[in-house]
Amino acid sequence: MRVLNVAEKPSVANILSRNQGLRMREGRSRYNKRLEFNYSIRGQHCQMVVTSVIGHLMELEFEDRFRKWHSCDPAHLY
């Protein structure tokens, strides 16, 4: 299973991934790397993928269906 983790900024992504035997990949932005490492959640093997965002998301105007955490399936955002 792959688990996506999105940190609020690159420095937080680095802290989350520290000491995990990670592999670093380039992202779409040179500032937002993609960090990958193996991890176990409740005994299940996972490949963790950690990335980050830059900017102030509160300044964007989202449609009503995207304004609340549980208002849409996350797959619809991609």
PQR file with spaces between the fields and no chain letter, atoms N, CA, C, O and H, PARSE charges and radii, in Angstrom:
ATOM       1  N    MET     1       0.855   -1.167    0.000 -0.4000 1.5000
ATOM       2  CA   MET     1       0.000    0.000    0.000 -0.0000 2.0000
ATOM       3  C    MET     1       0.902    1.231    0.000  0.5500 1.7000
ATOM       4  O    MET     1       1.942    1.253    0.659 -0.5500 1.4000
ATOM       5  N    ARG     2       0.494    2.249   -0.743 -0.4000 1.5000
ATOM       6  CA   ARG     2       1.204    3.536   -0.743 -0.0000 2.0000
ATOM       7  C    ARG     2       0.369    4.536    0.037  0.5500 1.7000
ATOM       8  O    ARG     2      -0.852    4.587   -0.107 -0.5500 1.4000
ATOM       9  H    ARG     2      -0.351    2.232   -1.278  0.4000 1.0000
ATOM      10  N    VAL     3       1.039    5.334    0.869 -0.4000 1.5000
ATOM      11  CA   VAL     3       0.369    6.339    1.691 -0.0000 2.0000
ATOM      12  C    VAL     3       0.967    7.700    1.351  0.5500 1.7000
ATOM      13  O    VAL     3       2.171    7.910    1.496 -0.5500 1.4000
ATOM      14  H    VAL     3       2.031    5.292    0.986  0.4000 1.0000
ATOM      15  N    LEU     4       0.125    8.618    0.903 -0.4000 1.5000
ATOM      16  CA   LEU     4       0.565    9.969    0.569 -0.0000 2.0000
ATOM      17  C    LEU     4       0.436   10.862    1.795  0.5500 1.7000
ATOM      18  O    LEU     4      -0.616   10.908    2.433 -0.5500 1.4000
ATOM      19  H    LEU     4      -0.853    8.448    0.786  0.4000 1.0000
ATOM      20  N    ASN     5       1.511   11.568    2.119 -0.4000 1.5000
ATOM      21  CA   ASN     5       1.540   12.536    3.211 -0.0000 2.0000
ATOM      22  C    ASN     5       1.912   13.887    2.608  0.5500 1.7000
ATOM      23  O    ASN     5       2.950   14.003    1.956 -0.5500 1.4000
ATOM      24  H    ASN     5       2.366   11.530    1.601  0.4000 1.0000
ATOM      25  N    VAL     6       1.086   14.905    2.812 -0.4000 1.5000
ATOM      26  CA   VAL     6       1.367   16.234    2.283 -0.0000 2.0000
ATOM      27  C    VAL     6       1.601   17.167    3.462  0.5500 1.7000
ATOM      28  O    VAL     6       0.700   17.420    4.260 -0.5500 1.4000
ATOM      29  H    VAL     6       0.243   14.811    3.341  0.4000 1.0000
ATOM      30  N    ALA     7       2.815   17.670    3.556 -0.4000 1.5000
ATOM      31  CA   ALA     7       3.186   18.578    4.645 -0.0000 2.0000
ATOM      32  C    ALA     7       2.902   20.020    4.238  0.5500 1.7000
ATOM      33  O    ALA     7       2.814   20.336    3.052 -0.5500 1.4000
ATOM      34  H    ALA     7       3.547   17.465    2.907  0.4000 1.0000
ATOM      35  N    GLU     8       2.761   20.888    5.233 -0.4000 1.5000
ATOM      36  CA   GLU     8       2.424   22.281    4.954 -0.0000 2.0000
ATOM      37  C    GLU     8       3.577   23.069    4.355  0.5500 1.7000
ATOM      38  O    GLU     8       3.354   24.125    3.762 -0.5500 1.4000
ATOM      39  H    GLU     8       2.832   20.631    6.197  0.4000 1.0000
ATOM      40  N    LYS     9       4.808   22.579    4.497 -0.4000 1.5000
ATOM      41  CA   LYS     9       5.963   23.236    3.887 -0.0000 2.0000
ATOM      42  C    LYS     9       7.116   22.235    3.811  0.5500 1.7000
ATOM      43  O    LYS     9       7.111   21.235    4.530 -0.5500 1.4000
ATOM      44  H    LYS     9       4.988   21.722    4.979  0.4000 1.0000
ATOM      45  N    PRO    10       8.107   22.491    2.949 -0.5600 1.5000
ATOM      46  CA   PRO    10       9.187   21.526    2.742  0.2800 2.0000
ATOM      47  C    PRO    10       9.942   21.136    4.009  0.5500 1.7000
ATOM      48  O    PRO    10      10.321   19.974    4.154 -0.5500 1.4000
ATOM      49  N    SER    11      10.169   22.060    4.922 -0.4000 1.5000
ATOM      50  CA   SER    11      10.917   21.727    6.141 -0.0000 2.0000
ATOM      51  C    SER    11      10.177   20.698    6.993  0.5500 1.7000
ATOM      52  O    SER    11      10.812   19.858    7.630 -0.5500 1.4000
ATOM      53  H    SER    11       9.861   23.004    4.805  0.4000 1.0000
ATOM      54  N    VAL    12       8.855   20.751    7.014 -0.4000 1.5000
ATOM      55  CA   VAL    12       8.064   19.771    7.769 -0.0000 2.0000
ATOM      56  C    VAL    12       8.149   18.408    7.083  0.5500 1.7000
ATOM      57  O    VAL    12       8.235   17.386    7.763 -0.5500 1.4000
ATOM      58  H    VAL    12       8.339   21.433    6.497  0.4000 1.0000
ATOM      59  N    ALA    13       8.126   18.375    5.757 -0.4000 1.5000
ATOM      60  CA   ALA    13       8.271   17.114    5.024 -0.0000 2.0000
ATOM      61  C    ALA    13       9.605   16.464    5.366  0.5500 1.7000
ATOM      62  O    ALA    13       9.675   15.248    5.545 -0.5500 1.4000
ATOM      63  H    ALA    13       8.057   19.205    5.204  0.4000 1.0000
ATOM      64  N    ASN    14      10.659   17.263    5.457 -0.4000 1.5000
ATOM      65  CA   ASN    14      11.975   16.729    5.808 -0.0000 2.0000
ATOM      66  C    ASN    14      11.991   16.164    7.222  0.5500 1.7000
ATOM      67  O    ASN    14      12.599   15.119    7.456 -0.5500 1.4000
ATOM      68  H    ASN    14      10.601   18.251    5.311  0.4000 1.0000
ATOM      69  N    ILE    15      11.346   16.823    8.157 -0.4000 1.5000
ATOM      70  CA   ILE    15      11.288   16.336    9.541 -0.0000 2.0000
ATOM      71  C    ILE    15      10.520   15.021    9.600  0.5500 1.7000
ATOM      72  O    ILE    15      10.943   14.093   10.289 -0.5500 1.4000
ATOM      73  H    ILE    15      10.852   17.672    7.967  0.4000 1.0000
ATOM      74  N    LEU    16       9.395   14.924    8.888 -0.4000 1.5000
ATOM      75  CA   LEU    16       8.602   13.694    8.882 -0.0000 2.0000
ATOM      76  C    LEU    16       9.388   12.514    8.331  0.5500 1.7000
ATOM      77  O    LEU    16       9.180   11.375    8.749 -0.5500 1.4000
ATOM      78  H    LEU    16       9.050   15.678    8.328  0.4000 1.0000
ATOM      79  N    SER    17      10.281   12.780    7.405 -0.4000 1.5000
ATOM      80  CA   SER    17      11.007   11.714    6.718 -0.0000 2.0000
ATOM      81  C    SER    17      12.379   11.429    7.309  0.5500 1.7000
ATOM      82  O    SER    17      13.064   10.510    6.859 -0.5500 1.4000
ATOM      83  H    SER    17      10.451   13.705    7.065  0.4000 1.0000
ATOM      84  N    ARG    18      12.782   12.184    8.288 -0.4000 1.5000
ATOM      85  CA   ARG    18      14.119   12.059    8.861 -0.0000 2.0000
ATOM      86  C    ARG    18      14.353   10.660    9.435  0.5500 1.7000
ATOM      87  O    ARG    18      13.465   10.072   10.052 -0.5500 1.4000
ATOM      88  H    ARG    18      12.226   12.931    8.653  0.4000 1.0000
ATOM      89  N    ASN    19      15.553   10.143    9.223 -0.4000 1.5000
ATOM      90  CA   ASN    19      15.988    8.857    9.783 -0.0000 2.0000
ATOM      91  C    ASN    19      15.139    7.682    9.322  0.5500 1.7000
ATOM      92  O    ASN    19      14.964    6.726   10.078 -0.5500 1.4000
ATOM      93  H    ASN    19      16.274   10.620    8.722  0.4000 1.0000
ATOM      94  N    GLN    20      14.612    7.723    8.117 -0.4000 1.5000
ATOM      95  CA   GLN    20      13.748    6.646    7.645 -0.0000 2.0000
ATOM      96  C    GLN    20      14.365    5.856    6.496  0.5500 1.7000
ATOM      97  O    GLN    20      13.673    5.031    5.898 -0.5500 1.4000
ATOM      98  H    GLN    20      14.754    8.499    7.503  0.4000 1.0000
ATOM      99  N    GLY    21      15.639    6.074    6.160 -0.4000 1.5000
ATOM     100  CA   GLY    21      16.222    5.382    5.020 -0.0000 2.0000
ATOM     101  C    GLY    21      15.514    5.756    3.737  0.5500 1.7000
ATOM     102  O    GLY    21      15.116    4.884    2.965 -0.5500 1.4000
ATOM     103  H    GLY    21      16.201    6.744    6.646  0.4000 1.0000
ATOM     104  N    LEU    22      15.358    7.035    3.508 -0.4000 1.5000
ATOM     105  CA   LEU    22      14.496    7.498    2.422 -0.0000 2.0000
ATOM     106  C    LEU    22      15.192    7.602    1.078  0.5500 1.7000
ATOM     107  O    LEU    22      16.418    7.647    0.980 -0.5500 1.4000
ATOM     108  H    LEU    22      15.682    7.744    4.135  0.4000 1.0000
ATOM     109  N    ARG    23      14.365    7.638    0.051 -0.4000 1.5000
ATOM     110  CA   ARG    23      14.792    7.894   -1.316 -0.0000 2.0000
ATOM     111  C    ARG    23      14.165    9.226   -1.714  0.5500 1.7000
ATOM     112  O    ARG    23      12.966    9.435   -1.525 -0.5500 1.4000
ATOM     113  H    ARG    23      13.369    7.601    0.130  0.4000 1.0000
ATOM     114  N    MET    24      14.978   10.123   -2.263 -0.4000 1.5000
ATOM     115  CA   MET    24      14.479   11.444   -2.643 -0.0000 2.0000
ATOM     116  C    MET    24      14.320   11.506   -4.159  0.5500 1.7000
ATOM     117  O    MET    24      15.209   11.095   -4.904 -0.5500 1.4000
ATOM     118  H    MET    24      15.952    9.954   -2.416  0.4000 1.0000
ATOM     119  N    ARG    25      13.188   12.020   -4.602 -0.4000 1.5000
ATOM     120  CA   ARG    25      12.924   12.211   -6.029 -0.0000 2.0000
ATOM     121  C    ARG    25      12.553   13.661   -6.270  0.5500 1.7000
ATOM     122  O    ARG    25      12.050   14.346   -5.380 -0.5500 1.4000
ATOM     123  H    ARG    25      12.465   12.354   -3.997  0.4000 1.0000
ATOM     124  N    GLU    26      12.807   14.115   -7.478 -0.4000 1.5000
ATOM     125  CA   GLU    26      12.411   15.464   -7.856 -0.0000 2.0000
ATOM     126  C    GLU    26      10.900   15.504   -8.030  0.5500 1.7000
ATOM     127  O    GLU    26      10.299   14.559   -8.540 -0.5500 1.4000
ATOM     128  H    GLU    26      13.215   13.559   -8.202  0.4000 1.0000
ATOM     129  N    GLY    27      10.291   16.607   -7.603 -0.4000 1.5000
ATOM     130  CA   GLY    27       8.870   16.812   -7.811 -0.0000 2.0000
ATOM     131  C    GLY    27       8.667   17.762   -8.985  0.5500 1.7000
ATOM     132  O    GLY    27       9.603   18.044   -9.732 -0.5500 1.4000
ATOM     133  H    GLY    27      10.779   17.375   -7.189  0.4000 1.0000
ATOM     134  N    ARG    28       7.471   18.242   -9.141 -0.4000 1.5000
ATOM     135  CA   ARG    28       7.211   19.204  -10.226 -0.0000 2.0000
ATOM     136  C    ARG    28       7.910   20.530   -9.961  0.5500 1.7000
ATOM     137  O    ARG    28       8.285   21.243  -10.892 -0.5500 1.4000
ATOM     138  H    ARG    28       6.709   18.012   -8.534  0.4000 1.0000
ATOM     139  N    SER    29       8.080   20.850   -8.699 -0.4000 1.5000
ATOM     140  CA   SER    29       8.779   22.065   -8.306 -0.0000 2.0000
ATOM     141  C    SER    29      10.126   21.674   -7.710  0.5500 1.7000
ATOM     142  O    SER    29      10.223   20.670   -7.004 -0.5500 1.4000
ATOM     143  H    SER    29       7.775   20.271   -7.942  0.4000 1.0000
ATOM     144  N    ARG    30      11.140   22.438   -7.980 -0.4000 1.5000
ATOM     145  CA   ARG    30      12.452   22.116   -7.402 -0.0000 2.0000
ATOM     146  C    ARG    30      12.459   22.302   -5.889  0.5500 1.7000
ATOM     147  O    ARG    30      13.351   21.792   -5.211 -0.5500 1.4000
ATOM     148  H    ARG    30      11.062   23.254   -8.553  0.4000 1.0000
ATOM     149  N    TYR    31      11.489   23.015   -5.357 -0.4000 1.5000
ATOM     150  CA   TYR    31      11.403   23.266   -3.918 -0.0000 2.0000
ATOM     151  C    TYR    31      10.646   22.166   -3.171  0.5500 1.7000
ATOM     152  O    TYR    31      10.811   22.015   -1.961 -0.5500 1.4000
ATOM     153  H    TYR    31      10.765   23.429   -5.909  0.4000 1.0000
ATOM     154  N    ASN    32       9.832   21.408   -3.874 -0.4000 1.5000
ATOM     155  CA   ASN    32       8.996   20.380   -3.248 -0.0000 2.0000
ATOM     156  C    ASN    32       9.443   19.002   -3.713  0.5500 1.7000
ATOM     157  O    ASN    32       8.957   18.484   -4.719 -0.5500 1.4000
ATOM     158  H    ASN    32       9.699   21.531   -4.857  0.4000 1.0000
ATOM     159  N    LYS    33      10.360   18.424   -2.981 -0.4000 1.5000
ATOM     160  CA   LYS    33      10.862   17.087   -3.302 -0.0000 2.0000
ATOM     161  C    LYS    33       9.814   16.047   -2.927  0.5500 1.7000
ATOM     162  O    LYS    33       8.885   16.320   -2.167 -0.5500 1.4000
ATOM     163  H    LYS    33      10.755   18.845   -2.164  0.4000 1.0000
ATOM     164  N    ARG    34       9.983   14.865   -3.471 -0.4000 1.5000
ATOM     165  CA   ARG    34       9.144   13.722   -3.112 -0.0000 2.0000
ATOM     166  C    ARG    34      10.032   12.747   -2.360  0.5500 1.7000
ATOM     167  O    ARG    34      10.995   12.221   -2.918 -0.5500 1.4000
ATOM     168  H    ARG    34      10.738   14.643   -4.088  0.4000 1.0000
ATOM     169  N    LEU    35       9.715   12.507   -1.104 -0.4000 1.5000
ATOM     170  CA   LEU    35      10.504   11.646   -0.237 -0.0000 2.0000
ATOM     171  C    LEU    35       9.754   10.339   -0.044  0.5500 1.7000
ATOM     172  O    LEU    35       8.568   10.350    0.285 -0.5500 1.4000
ATOM     173  H    LEU    35       8.933   12.934   -0.651  0.4000 1.0000
ATOM     174  N    GLU    36      10.429    9.213   -0.244 -0.4000 1.5000
ATOM     175  CA   GLU    36       9.781    7.911   -0.137 -0.0000 2.0000
ATOM     176  C    GLU    36      10.564    7.016    0.811  0.5500 1.7000
ATOM     177  O    GLU    36      11.795    7.006    0.795 -0.5500 1.4000
ATOM     178  H    GLU    36      11.393    9.204   -0.512  0.4000 1.0000
ATOM     179  N    PHE    37       9.846    6.268    1.632 -0.4000 1.5000
ATOM     180  CA   PHE    37      10.486    5.308    2.528 -0.0000 2.0000
ATOM     181  C    PHE    37       9.467    4.248    2.924  0.5500 1.7000
ATOM     182  O    PHE    37       8.259    4.463    2.832 -0.5500 1.4000
ATOM     183  H    PHE    37       8.846    6.276    1.644  0.4000 1.0000
ATOM     184  N    ASN    38       9.969    3.110    3.363 -0.4000 1.5000
ATOM     185  CA   ASN    38       9.113    2.014    3.818 -0.0000 2.0000
ATOM     186  C    ASN    38       8.777    2.218    5.285  0.5500 1.7000
ATOM     187  O    ASN    38       9.595    2.714    6.059 -0.5500 1.4000
ATOM     188  H    ASN    38      10.951    2.936    3.438  0.4000 1.0000
ATOM     189  N    TYR    39       7.564    1.831    5.657 -0.4000 1.5000
ATOM     190  CA   TYR    39       7.088    2.030    7.020 -0.0000 2.0000
ATOM     191  C    TYR    39       6.030    0.963    7.319  0.5500 1.7000
ATOM     192  O    TYR    39       5.498    0.341    6.400 -0.5500 1.4000
ATOM     193  H    TYR    39       6.899    1.428    5.028  0.4000 1.0000
ATOM     194  N    SER    40       5.736    0.761    8.563 -0.4000 1.5000
ATOM     195  CA   SER    40       4.711   -0.200    8.956 -0.0000 2.0000
ATOM     196  C    SER    40       3.634    0.523    9.767  0.5500 1.7000
ATOM     197  O    SER    40       3.936    1.198   10.751 -0.5500 1.4000
ATOM     198  H    SER    40       6.169    1.266    9.309  0.4000 1.0000
ATOM     199  N    ILE    41       2.383    0.378    9.347 -0.4000 1.5000
ATOM     200  CA   ILE    41       1.246    0.963   10.061 -0.0000 2.0000
ATOM     201  C    ILE    41       0.353   -0.180   10.512  0.5500 1.7000
ATOM     202  O    ILE    41      -0.208   -0.909    9.693 -0.5500 1.4000
ATOM     203  H    ILE    41       2.137   -0.170    8.548  0.4000 1.0000
ATOM     204  N    ARG    42       0.228   -0.327   11.822 -0.4000 1.5000
ATOM     205  CA   ARG    42      -0.581   -1.409   12.397 -0.0000 2.0000
ATOM     206  C    ARG    42      -0.196   -2.769   11.817  0.5500 1.7000
ATOM     207  O    ARG    42      -1.053   -3.607   11.537 -0.5500 1.4000
ATOM     208  H    ARG    42       0.684    0.265   12.487  0.4000 1.0000
ATOM     209  N    GLY    43       1.105   -2.968   11.643 -0.4000 1.5000
ATOM     210  CA   GLY    43       1.606   -4.236   11.151 -0.0000 2.0000
ATOM     211  C    GLY    43       1.534   -4.434    9.653  0.5500 1.7000
ATOM     212  O    GLY    43       1.950   -5.477    9.149 -0.5500 1.4000
ATOM     213  H    GLY    43       1.801   -2.287   11.871  0.4000 1.0000
ATOM     214  N    GLN    44       1.011   -3.449    8.924 -0.4000 1.5000
ATOM     215  CA   GLN    44       0.913   -3.564    7.470 -0.0000 2.0000
ATOM     216  C    GLN    44       2.028   -2.750    6.816  0.5500 1.7000
ATOM     217  O    GLN    44       2.213   -1.570    7.113 -0.5500 1.4000
ATOM     218  H    GLN    44       0.673   -2.601    9.334  0.4000 1.0000
ATOM     219  N    HIS    45       2.767   -3.406    5.918 -0.4000 1.5000
ATOM     220  CA   HIS    45       3.857   -2.745    5.210 -0.0000 2.0000
ATOM     221  C    HIS    45       3.293   -1.666    4.280  0.5500 1.7000
ATOM     222  O    HIS    45       2.335   -1.908    3.547 -0.5500 1.4000
ATOM     223  H    HIS    45       2.617   -4.364    5.676  0.4000 1.0000
ATOM     224  N    CYS    46       3.897   -0.476    4.319 -0.4000 1.5000
ATOM     225  CA   CYS    46       3.464    0.639    3.480 -0.0000 2.0000
ATOM     226  C    CYS    46       4.665    1.320    2.852  0.5500 1.7000
ATOM     227  O    CYS    46       5.754    1.342    3.426 -0.5500 1.4000
ATOM     228  H    CYS    46       4.676   -0.280    4.914  0.4000 1.0000
ATOM     229  N    GLN    47       4.457    1.867    1.683 -0.4000 1.5000
ATOM     230  CA   GLN    47       5.444    2.762    1.104 -0.0000 2.0000
ATOM     231  C    GLN    47       4.920    4.171    1.346  0.5500 1.7000
ATOM     232  O    GLN    47       3.902    4.571    0.781 -0.5500 1.4000
ATOM     233  H    GLN    47       3.573    1.849    1.216  0.4000 1.0000
ATOM     234  N    MET    48       5.615    4.910    2.179 -0.4000 1.5000
ATOM     235  CA   MET    48       5.213    6.274    2.501 -0.0000 2.0000
ATOM     236  C    MET    48       5.783    7.215    1.443  0.5500 1.7000
ATOM     237  O    MET    48       6.950    7.105    1.069 -0.5500 1.4000
ATOM     238  H    MET    48       6.442    4.586    2.638  0.4000 1.0000
ATOM     239  N    VAL    49       4.962    8.131    0.968 -0.4000 1.5000
ATOM     240  CA   VAL    49       5.374    9.166    0.027 -0.0000 2.0000
ATOM     241  C    VAL    49       5.064   10.496    0.717  0.5500 1.7000
ATOM     242  O    VAL    49       3.913   10.786    1.043 -0.5500 1.4000
ATOM     243  H    VAL    49       4.014    8.221    1.271  0.4000 1.0000
ATOM     244  N    VAL    50       6.109   11.297    0.934 -0.4000 1.5000
ATOM     245  CA   VAL    50       5.939   12.579    1.626 -0.0000 2.0000
ATOM     246  C    VAL    50       6.321   13.695    0.664  0.5500 1.7000
ATOM     247  O    VAL    50       7.398   13.667    0.068 -0.5500 1.4000
ATOM     248  H    VAL    50       7.044   11.062    0.669  0.4000 1.0000
ATOM     249  N    THR    51       5.452   14.663    0.514 -0.4000 1.5000
ATOM     250  CA   THR    51       5.748   15.845   -0.279 -0.0000 2.0000
ATOM     251  C    THR    51       5.221   17.054    0.482  0.5500 1.7000
ATOM     252  O    THR    51       4.754   16.919    1.613 -0.5500 1.4000
ATOM     253  H    THR    51       4.577   14.686    0.998  0.4000 1.0000
ATOM     254  N    SER    52       5.292   18.211   -0.116 -0.4000 1.5000
ATOM     255  CA   SER    52       4.871   19.423    0.590 -0.0000 2.0000
ATOM     256  C    SER    52       4.257   20.409   -0.399  0.5500 1.7000
ATOM     257  O    SER    52       4.290   20.211   -1.613 -0.5500 1.4000
ATOM     258  H    SER    52       5.672   18.320   -1.035  0.4000 1.0000
ATOM     259  N    VAL    53       3.709   21.455    0.155 -0.4000 1.5000
ATOM     260  CA   VAL    53       3.141   22.539   -0.647 -0.0000 2.0000
ATOM     261  C    VAL    53       3.804   23.839   -0.223  0.5500 1.7000
ATOM     262  O    VAL    53       4.399   23.930    0.851 -0.5500 1.4000
ATOM     263  H    VAL    53       3.682   21.615    1.142  0.4000 1.0000
ATOM     264  N    ILE    54       3.694   24.828   -1.071 -0.4000 1.5000
ATOM     265  CA   ILE    54       4.200   26.165   -0.765 -0.0000 2.0000
ATOM     266  C    ILE    54       3.107   27.149   -1.140  0.5500 1.7000
ATOM     267  O    ILE    54       2.485   27.025   -2.195 -0.5500 1.4000
ATOM     268  H    ILE    54       3.211   24.754   -1.944  0.4000 1.0000
ATOM     269  N    GLY    55       2.881   28.103   -0.297 -0.4000 1.5000
ATOM     270  CA   GLY    55       1.891   29.125   -0.600 -0.0000 2.0000
ATOM     271  C    GLY    55       0.800   29.145    0.449  0.5500 1.7000
ATOM     272  O    GLY    55       0.836   28.394    1.424 -0.5500 1.4000
ATOM     273  H    GLY    55       3.387   28.204    0.560  0.4000 1.0000
ATOM     274  N    HIS    56      -0.146   29.996    0.238 -0.4000 1.5000
ATOM     275  CA   HIS    56      -1.238   30.172    1.181 -0.0000 2.0000
ATOM     276  C    HIS    56      -2.522   29.690    0.537  0.5500 1.7000
ATOM     277  O    HIS    56      -3.141   30.411   -0.246 -0.5500 1.4000
ATOM     278  H    HIS    56      -0.175   30.606   -0.554  0.4000 1.0000
ATOM     279  N    LEU    57      -2.925   28.469    0.864 -0.4000 1.5000
ATOM     280  CA   LEU    57      -4.114   27.891    0.258 -0.0000 2.0000
ATOM     281  C    LEU    57      -5.387   28.629    0.653  0.5500 1.7000
ATOM     282  O    LEU    57      -6.384   28.554   -0.065 -0.5500 1.4000
ATOM     283  H    LEU    57      -2.422   27.883    1.500  0.4000 1.0000
ATOM     284  N    MET    58      -5.377   29.326    1.759 -0.4000 1.5000
ATOM     285  CA   MET    58      -6.579   30.035    2.200 -0.0000 2.0000
ATOM     286  C    MET    58      -6.905   31.197    1.266  0.5500 1.7000
ATOM     287  O    MET    58      -8.019   31.719    1.291 -0.5500 1.4000
ATOM     288  H    MET    58      -4.567   29.387    2.343  0.4000 1.0000
ATOM     289  N    GLU    59      -5.951   31.599    0.453 -0.4000 1.5000
ATOM     290  CA   GLU    59      -6.199   32.702   -0.463 -0.0000 2.0000
ATOM     291  C    GLU    59      -6.921   32.266   -1.737  0.5500 1.7000
ATOM     292  O    GLU    59      -7.360   33.111   -2.518 -0.5500 1.4000
ATOM     293  H    GLU    59      -5.045   31.176    0.433  0.4000 1.0000
ATOM     294  N    LEU    60      -7.047   30.978   -1.949 -0.4000 1.5000
ATOM     295  CA   LEU    60      -7.707   30.474   -3.149 -0.0000 2.0000
ATOM     296  C    LEU    60      -9.209   30.366   -2.931  0.5500 1.7000
ATOM     297  O    LEU    60      -9.669   30.100   -1.820 -0.5500 1.4000
ATOM     298  H    LEU    60      -6.691   30.292   -1.314  0.4000 1.0000
ATOM     299  N    GLU    61      -9.947   30.570   -3.970 -0.4000 1.5000
ATOM     300  CA   GLU    61     -11.396   30.437   -3.909 -0.0000 2.0000
ATOM     301  C    GLU    61     -11.788   29.074   -4.451  0.5500 1.7000
ATOM     302  O    GLU    61     -11.740   28.854   -5.662 -0.5500 1.4000
ATOM     303  H    GLU    61      -9.574   30.786   -4.872  0.4000 1.0000
ATOM     304  N    PHE    62     -12.171   28.163   -3.581 -0.4000 1.5000
ATOM     305  CA   PHE    62     -12.596   26.837   -3.987 -0.0000 2.0000
ATOM     306  C    PHE    62     -14.106   26.812   -4.203  0.5500 1.7000
ATOM     307  O    PHE    62     -14.853   27.553   -3.565 -0.5500 1.4000
ATOM     308  H    PHE    62     -12.210   28.342   -2.598  0.4000 1.0000
ATOM     309  N    GLU    63     -14.535   25.948   -5.112 -0.4000 1.5000
ATOM     310  CA   GLU    63     -15.974   25.739   -5.288 -0.0000 2.0000
ATOM     311  C    GLU    63     -16.541   25.192   -3.980  0.5500 1.7000
ATOM     312  O    GLU    63     -15.808   24.584   -3.199 -0.5500 1.4000
ATOM     313  H    GLU    63     -13.928   25.346   -5.631  0.4000 1.0000
ATOM     314  N    ASP    64     -17.825   25.398   -3.733 -0.4000 1.5000
ATOM     315  CA   ASP    64     -18.459   24.945   -2.493 -0.0000 2.0000
ATOM     316  C    ASP    64     -18.216   23.470   -2.214  0.5500 1.7000
ATOM     317  O    ASP    64     -18.024   23.085   -1.061 -0.5500 1.4000
ATOM     318  H    ASP    64     -18.420   25.892   -4.367  0.4000 1.0000
ATOM     319  N    ARG    65     -18.223   22.634   -3.256 -0.4000 1.5000
ATOM     320  CA   ARG    65     -18.066   21.192   -3.037 -0.0000 2.0000
ATOM     321  C    ARG    65     -16.665   20.815   -2.561  0.5500 1.7000
ATOM     322  O    ARG    65     -16.459   19.683   -2.123 -0.5500 1.4000
ATOM     323  H    ARG    65     -18.379   22.947   -4.193  0.4000 1.0000
ATOM     324  N    PHE    66     -15.686   21.739   -2.633 -0.4000 1.5000
ATOM     325  CA   PHE    66     -14.330   21.453   -2.180 -0.0000 2.0000
ATOM     326  C    PHE    66     -13.948   22.221   -0.914  0.5500 1.7000
ATOM     327  O    PHE    66     -12.780   22.183   -0.525 -0.5500 1.4000
ATOM     328  H    PHE    66     -15.854   22.658   -2.988  0.4000 1.0000
ATOM     329  N    ARG    67     -14.858   22.902   -0.269 -0.4000 1.5000
ATOM     330  CA   ARG    67     -14.515   23.776    0.849 -0.0000 2.0000
ATOM     331  C    ARG    67     -14.331   23.073    2.197  0.5500 1.7000
ATOM     332  O    ARG    67     -13.674   23.624    3.080 -0.5500 1.4000
ATOM     333  H    ARG    67     -15.806   22.934   -0.585  0.4000 1.0000
ATOM     334  N    LYS    68     -14.880   21.895    2.376 -0.4000 1.5000
ATOM     335  CA   LYS    68     -14.779   21.186    3.654 -0.0000 2.0000
ATOM     336  C    LYS    68     -14.009   19.895    3.473  0.5500 1.7000
ATOM     337  O    LYS    68     -14.001   19.315    2.386 -0.5500 1.4000
ATOM     338  H    LYS    68     -15.414   21.448    1.659  0.4000 1.0000
ATOM     339  N    TRP    69     -13.361   19.444    4.535 -0.4000 1.5000
ATOM     340  CA   TRP    69     -12.506   18.260    4.468 -0.0000 2.0000
ATOM     341  C    TRP    69     -13.240   17.026    3.961  0.5500 1.7000
ATOM     342  O    TRP    69     -12.673   16.246    3.196 -0.5500 1.4000
ATOM     343  H    TRP    69     -13.368   19.914    5.417  0.4000 1.0000
ATOM     344  N    HIS    70     -14.468   16.838    4.365 -0.4000 1.5000
ATOM     345  CA   HIS    70     -15.185   15.622    4.023 -0.0000 2.0000
ATOM     346  C    HIS    70     -16.215   15.840    2.919  0.5500 1.7000
ATOM     347  O    HIS    70     -17.117   15.021    2.743 -0.5500 1.4000
ATOM     348  H    HIS    70     -14.929   17.472    4.986  0.4000 1.0000
ATOM     349  N    SER    71     -16.089   16.932    2.179 -0.4000 1.5000
ATOM     350  CA   SER    71     -17.111   17.249    1.175 -0.0000 2.0000
ATOM     351  C    SER    71     -16.914   16.561   -0.166  0.5500 1.7000
ATOM     352  O    SER    71     -17.825   16.556   -0.994 -0.5500 1.4000
ATOM     353  H    SER    71     -15.357   17.598    2.322  0.4000 1.0000
ATOM     354  N    CYS    72     -15.729   15.975   -0.399 -0.4000 1.5000
ATOM     355  CA   CYS    72     -15.517   15.307   -1.688 -0.0000 2.0000
ATOM     356  C    CYS    72     -14.520   14.164   -1.527  0.5500 1.7000
ATOM     357  O    CYS    72     -13.764   14.110   -0.558 -0.5500 1.4000
ATOM     358  H    CYS    72     -14.989   15.979    0.274  0.4000 1.0000
ATOM     359  N    ASP    73     -14.535   13.270   -2.482 -0.4000 1.5000
ATOM     360  CA   ASP    73     -13.558   12.186   -2.545 -0.0000 2.0000
ATOM     361  C    ASP    73     -12.222   12.793   -2.968  0.5500 1.7000
ATOM     362  O    ASP    73     -12.176   13.488   -3.984 -0.5500 1.4000
ATOM     363  H    ASP    73     -15.149   13.314   -3.270  0.4000 1.0000
ATOM     364  N    PRO    74     -11.121   12.557   -2.223 -0.5600 1.5000
ATOM     365  CA   PRO    74      -9.828   13.153   -2.588  0.2800 2.0000
ATOM     366  C    PRO    74      -9.393   12.821   -4.013  0.5500 1.7000
ATOM     367  O    PRO    74      -8.649   13.597   -4.612 -0.5500 1.4000
ATOM     368  N    ALA    75      -9.823   11.714   -4.568 -0.4000 1.5000
ATOM     369  CA   ALA    75      -9.462   11.363   -5.941 -0.0000 2.0000
ATOM     370  C    ALA    75      -9.980   12.398   -6.947  0.5500 1.7000
ATOM     371  O    ALA    75      -9.403   12.557   -8.022 -0.5500 1.4000
ATOM     372  H    ALA    75     -10.427   11.083   -4.081  0.4000 1.0000
ATOM     373  N    HIS    76     -11.056   13.095   -6.605 -0.4000 1.5000
ATOM     374  CA   HIS    76     -11.608   14.107   -7.518 -0.0000 2.0000
ATOM     375  C    HIS    76     -10.740   15.353   -7.609  0.5500 1.7000
ATOM     376  O    HIS    76     -10.931   16.180   -8.501 -0.5500 1.4000
ATOM     377  H    HIS    76     -11.525   12.966   -5.732  0.4000 1.0000
ATOM     378  N    LEU    77      -9.790   15.492   -6.696 -0.4000 1.5000
ATOM     379  CA   LEU    77      -8.921   16.671   -6.710 -0.0000 2.0000
ATOM     380  C    LEU    77      -7.775   16.531   -7.712  0.5500 1.7000
ATOM     381  O    LEU    77      -7.059   17.499   -7.966 -0.5500 1.4000
ATOM     382  H    LEU    77      -9.635   14.820   -5.971  0.4000 1.0000
ATOM     383  N    TYR    78      -7.593   15.343   -8.281 -0.4000 1.5000
ATOM     384  CA   TYR    78      -6.461   15.114   -9.198 -0.0000 2.0000
ATOM     385  C    TYR    78      -6.908   14.960  -10.610  0.5500 1.7000
ATOM     386  O    TYR    78      -6.082   14.762  -11.501 -0.5500 1.4000
ATOM     387  H    TYR    78      -8.175   14.557   -8.075  0.4000 1.0000
